[in-house]
Amino acid sequence: MRRHLGEFEHLLLLALARLGEDATGTTVRRVIAERTGRTLSPGAIYTGLDRLEHRGLVSSELGDPTPQRGGKRQRRYRLRAAGTAALADAHTGLAEMSRGLKPRWQS
């Protein structure tokens, strides 16, 4: 299975790690916007989360219906162990690639 993360996948997994057990597409979108300034469409978020779920990095389940949502159930997302491992690998790779370069891009 492919372990490499693209930038967008990386952002989604980091948002899930930050949010913990009760992450939803809406909260993932909000956290990414707050922390990066990027405004992403809901469709992009859900498509990305679905792709990560098919890769085994994320799991999801439908919550209970709520009156606030007109009786609709909300999908909740959770980072799986493989997703945590993929984030750790990405972090290690970026740290290795950037080691010793910081002075080169500081003015």
Backbone bond lengths (Angstrom), bond angles and torsions (degrees), N, CA, C in turn:
res aa  C-N    CA-C-N  psi(-1)  N-CA   C-N-CA  omega(-1)  CA-C   N-CA-C  phi
1 M - - - 1.448 - - 1.523 109.96 -
2 R 1.293 116.24 139.30 1.461 123.02 179.97 1.523 110.47 -65.93
3 R 1.334 116.98 128.45 1.472 121.76 179.95 1.516 112.36 -106.18
4 H 1.336 117.59 -13.38 1.456 120.32 -179.00 1.524 110.19 -63.90
5 L 1.340 116.59 140.16 1.456 121.36 176.81 1.514 109.96 -112.25
6 G 1.320 116.07 131.43 1.451 120.38 169.36 1.526 108.56 -76.41
7 E 1.329 116.58 168.62 1.463 120.57 -177.48 1.535 111.68 -57.82
8 F 1.321 117.19 -45.58 1.459 120.89 -178.06 1.530 111.37 -65.14
9 E 1.324 116.73 -43.53 1.464 120.85 177.46 1.534 110.54 -61.41
10 H 1.307 115.26 -40.28 1.460 121.28 178.44 1.528 109.71 -60.10
11 L 1.335 116.83 -46.28 1.466 120.55 178.62 1.528 111.54 -60.46
12 L 1.322 116.82 -43.68 1.465 120.35 179.91 1.527 111.17 -61.26
13 L 1.325 116.96 -45.78 1.462 120.30 -179.56 1.528 111.62 -66.22
14 L 1.322 116.77 -39.34 1.472 119.47 176.96 1.521 111.19 -63.79
15 A 1.326 117.12 -39.02 1.468 120.38 177.18 1.525 110.65 -63.13
16 L 1.335 116.99 -42.77 1.461 120.26 177.94 1.524 111.38 -63.28
17 A 1.323 116.84 -40.50 1.463 120.58 178.46 1.529 110.02 -62.53
18 R 1.311 116.55 -39.77 1.464 121.63 -179.98 1.528 111.42 -68.51
19 L 1.330 117.34 -39.92 1.465 121.62 -174.02 1.526 113.81 -81.03
20 G 1.314 117.79 -27.18 1.459 120.13 179.31 1.514 113.54 79.35
21 E 1.317 116.29 -144.91 1.463 123.44 -168.21 1.525 116.01 -65.78
22 D 1.305 119.43 -33.44 1.458 120.79 -170.88 1.524 113.62 -108.89
23 A 1.284 117.54 40.67 1.463 120.99 179.41 1.533 109.97 -73.82
24 T 1.295 115.20 140.32 1.466 122.08 174.16 1.519 107.55 -125.06
25 G 1.305 116.88 167.17 1.462 119.49 176.77 1.517 111.92 -56.63
26 T 1.319 115.90 -38.76 1.466 120.90 -179.85 1.522 111.65 -65.60
27 T 1.341 116.93 -44.16 1.463 118.76 -178.99 1.524 111.39 -71.40
28 V 1.323 117.58 -33.79 1.472 120.80 175.77 1.528 109.27 -62.29
29 R 1.312 116.18 -46.52 1.476 121.33 179.43 1.527 110.54 -59.94
30 R 1.337 117.05 -44.03 1.463 121.44 -179.28 1.534 111.60 -63.39
31 V 1.331 116.92 -45.82 1.473 120.80 -178.65 1.530 110.51 -62.76
32 I 1.319 116.95 -43.42 1.469 119.34 179.16 1.520 110.25 -62.85
33 A 1.330 117.82 -42.46 1.467 120.97 179.39 1.528 110.85 -63.93
34 E 1.329 117.01 -44.60 1.467 121.30 -178.97 1.524 112.42 -63.95
35 R 1.327 116.82 -40.32 1.458 120.10 -172.32 1.521 114.08 -90.32
36 T 1.341 117.10 -23.11 1.471 119.14 -177.30 1.525 114.07 -118.64
37 G 1.337 116.89 -16.17 1.457 120.17 -175.48 1.522 113.08 80.76
38 R 1.323 117.78 1.78 1.467 121.79 179.98 1.518 110.08 -86.85
39 T 1.323 115.73 129.07 1.459 120.99 174.91 1.512 107.56 -99.32
40 L 1.321 116.01 117.06 1.456 121.59 -176.98 1.522 109.49 -112.84
41 S 1.310 116.29 146.65 1.458 119.89 178.87 1.525 109.61 -73.11
42 P 1.338 116.93 149.46 1.464 119.02 175.70 1.532 111.49 -56.32
43 G 1.322 117.29 -38.30 1.457 120.42 -179.98 1.515 112.45 -60.22
44 A 1.329 116.69 -40.29 1.462 120.41 178.43 1.526 110.60 -64.50
45 I 1.325 116.63 -41.79 1.465 120.77 179.80 1.527 110.30 -61.12
46 Y 1.338 116.14 -51.74 1.466 119.51 -176.10 1.529 112.16 -67.61
47 T 1.314 117.37 -35.58 1.465 120.18 176.80 1.531 110.09 -65.09
48 G 1.326 116.39 -43.84 1.464 120.62 178.58 1.518 112.34 -64.06
49 L 1.322 116.93 -43.80 1.466 120.23 178.83 1.527 111.12 -64.20
50 D 1.323 116.40 -39.17 1.469 120.38 177.30 1.532 110.77 -62.67
51 R 1.324 116.40 -42.45 1.472 120.93 178.73 1.534 110.41 -62.55
52 L 1.334 116.31 -42.30 1.467 120.02 178.92 1.527 111.53 -67.31
53 E 1.322 116.57 -32.86 1.463 119.65 177.24 1.529 110.42 -68.11
54 H 1.329 116.80 -40.81 1.471 119.80 177.46 1.530 112.02 -64.58
55 R 1.305 116.87 -27.95 1.470 121.26 177.54 1.528 112.17 -82.03
56 G 1.328 117.69 -6.24 1.456 121.22 178.62 1.520 114.37 83.85
57 L 1.332 117.59 13.71 1.458 121.15 -178.08 1.527 112.38 -92.51
58 V 1.322 116.04 -19.68 1.459 123.42 -175.63 1.527 107.66 -136.12
59 S 1.320 116.75 148.65 1.463 120.36 170.69 1.519 107.87 -122.99
60 S 1.323 116.18 158.98 1.456 119.92 178.15 1.518 109.72 -144.07
61 E 1.307 114.14 158.02 1.460 120.66 174.64 1.515 108.24 -152.91
62 L 1.311 115.24 155.90 1.449 120.39 178.03 1.521 109.48 -85.63
63 G 1.335 116.45 132.09 1.456 121.46 176.42 1.517 110.35 -79.93
64 D 1.299 115.17 -177.80 1.460 120.90 178.56 1.527 110.19 -73.92
65 P 1.327 117.14 151.54 1.469 119.99 175.50 1.529 109.78 -64.60
66 T 1.316 116.76 144.42 1.461 120.51 179.48 1.528 109.61 -128.12
67 P 1.325 116.91 149.26 1.468 120.06 176.69 1.530 111.70 -62.66
68 Q 1.343 117.45 -33.87 1.465 121.30 179.88 1.526 111.83 -61.44
69 R 1.317 116.44 -26.95 1.464 121.23 -179.45 1.527 111.21 -103.90
70 G 1.330 116.93 18.48 1.456 120.37 178.80 1.520 113.00 65.35
71 G 1.336 115.95 31.65 1.457 120.57 179.98 1.522 114.32 83.27
72 K 1.331 117.00 2.88 1.465 120.21 179.34 1.533 110.20 -82.19
73 R 1.302 114.39 151.46 1.459 121.03 176.48 1.530 109.04 -92.70
74 Q 1.319 116.39 144.29 1.461 121.50 -179.91 1.527 109.55 -107.27
75 R 1.335 115.57 135.33 1.461 120.29 178.57 1.524 108.92 -80.05
76 R 1.327 115.17 131.79 1.467 122.16 178.74 1.523 108.18 -113.54
77 Y 1.323 115.38 140.45 1.464 122.45 -175.64 1.514 109.53 -115.31
78 R 1.324 114.44 148.39 1.458 121.15 -179.48 1.525 108.83 -141.75
79 L 1.311 115.70 138.80 1.456 122.36 176.31 1.534 108.13 -72.99
80 R 1.314 116.92 129.22 1.469 121.31 177.24 1.529 109.21 -91.27
81 A 1.303 116.80 169.38 1.472 121.31 179.84 1.525 110.96 -57.53
82 A 1.330 117.06 -38.72 1.468 119.80 178.60 1.525 111.26 -65.22
83 G 1.330 117.79 -33.13 1.461 121.36 176.43 1.516 111.71 -68.34
84 T 1.325 115.53 -40.05 1.468 120.08 176.48 1.520 110.08 -63.61
85 A 1.321 116.99 -41.53 1.470 121.26 178.94 1.524 110.51 -65.09
86 A 1.333 117.49 -39.61 1.463 120.63 178.68 1.528 110.61 -64.39
87 L 1.334 117.21 -39.80 1.470 120.26 176.25 1.523 111.13 -64.11
88 A 1.324 116.78 -42.43 1.471 120.50 178.87 1.520 110.49 -62.06
89 D 1.334 117.33 -43.41 1.469 120.91 178.35 1.522 111.07 -62.39
90 A 1.332 116.31 -42.96 1.465 120.16 -179.88 1.522 110.63 -64.00
91 H 1.320 116.55 -43.02 1.465 120.66 179.73 1.530 110.72 -62.25
92 T 1.322 116.01 -44.65 1.460 120.77 179.44 1.529 110.50 -62.20
93 G 1.314 116.49 -44.75 1.462 120.34 179.60 1.518 112.65 -61.89
94 L 1.329 116.66 -44.13 1.467 120.01 178.59 1.523 111.38 -65.74
95 A 1.333 116.50 -40.23 1.464 119.85 178.61 1.525 110.87 -62.91
96 E 1.335 117.14 -41.91 1.463 120.86 178.95 1.529 111.46 -64.43
97 M 1.322 116.38 -43.43 1.464 120.08 -178.77 1.529 112.13 -67.46
98 S 1.319 117.48 -31.04 1.465 119.56 -176.02 1.525 113.65 -94.42
99 R 1.329 116.46 -8.40 1.471 118.79 -179.79 1.530 110.49 -57.14
100 G 1.324 115.13 125.74 1.455 121.24 176.95 1.516 115.05 83.46
101 L 1.313 119.46 -1.19 1.464 121.22 -178.15 1.510 114.15 -96.23
102 K 1.312 118.74 -19.20 1.461 121.43 -173.28 1.533 113.00 -49.18
103 P 1.311 119.64 -47.88 1.468 118.42 -179.83 1.530 113.34 -60.29
104 R 1.298 118.24 -24.85 1.467 121.18 -178.18 1.527 113.14 -70.02
105 W 1.336 118.85 -27.76 1.455 118.18 -178.39 1.519 112.65 -107.51
106 Q 1.319 118.37 0.51 1.469 121.09 174.07 1.514 108.95 -87.26
107 S 1.298 115.49 138.61 1.479 119.70 178.31 1.508 111.26 -100.67
